[in-house]
Amino acid sequence: MENLMTIFIRTIILYVLILVIFRVMGKREIGELNVLDLVVFIMIGEMAAVAIENHHEPIIDALFPMIILLVIQLLLAFASLRSSHVRKIIDGKPSIIINKGKIDEKEMRKQRYNFDDLLMQLRSKDIDNISDVEYAILETSGKLSIIKKSKKKNKTASYTEPFIVDGHLQIANLKKHGKTESWLKSELAERGYGTIDNISFCSFQDGQFYIDLKDEN
């Protein structure tokens, strides 16, 4: 009876701790977990199961490594917020599977993504004709984002790609759109933005800029 009570108490303690940990880690859909979150979730779940099973061991032996994992996760999450390079290492980056209506087989092979996967996800988006798709982007979460071809004549569908994130130029995106750093700075200066350091997000889509300053309400 004493063992059962010990297991019961340990289970409640671990349950509450795991709830607190997941709340501290922030809100995110299960399907949108990055690799870091997934590893932490699996390890914490395994530690909790071992702690309940080995109820003769001090519970602090299980709580301490779980708290260490939480601290590591929070530090890396903070670093990813501050640095786009860290974010790319942890989350990776989206992959364009269909680009301007053309399937990129090379990118599909790189992501180990086959045509059955593509067609299945297109059907889940109510796309029954692949020719209707202008862009299909495989997000870091594994979900496929679809941008349909524009129904307006002489207008090509597009999607947002940032030129500035957290005060840092996204040179690859500028080159992709045939733009230069000097062009962007000139355009921003005309709009009253003398420096990019205080720009949180800037994109240029369909001939229009979207600019958001850091911590602007």
Secondary structure as GFF3:
##gff-version 3
##sequence-region A 1 217
A	DSSP	alpha_helix	2	25	.	.	.	ID=ss1
A	DSSP	three_ten_helix	30	32	.	.	.	ID=ss2
A	DSSP	alpha_helix	35	53	.	.	.	ID=ss3
A	DSSP	alpha_helix	60	82	.	.	.	ID=ss4
A	DSSP	alpha_helix	84	91	.	.	.	ID=ss5
A	DSSP	beta_strand	95	99	.	.	.	ID=ss6
A	DSSP	beta_strand	102	103	.	.	.	ID=ss7
A	DSSP	alpha_helix	105	110	.	.	.	ID=ss8
A	DSSP	alpha_helix	115	124	.	.	.	ID=ss9
A	DSSP	three_ten_helix	130	132	.	.	.	ID=ss10
A	DSSP	beta_strand	133	138	.	.	.	ID=ss11
A	DSSP	beta_strand	144	148	.	.	.	ID=ss12
A	DSSP	beta_strand	162	165	.	.	.	ID=ss13
A	DSSP	beta_strand	168	169	.	.	.	ID=ss14
A	DSSP	alpha_helix	171	176	.	.	.	ID=ss15
A	DSSP	alpha_helix	181	190	.	.	.	ID=ss16
A	DSSP	beta_strand	199	205	.	.	.	ID=ss17
A	DSSP	beta_strand	208	213	.	.	.	ID=ss18
###
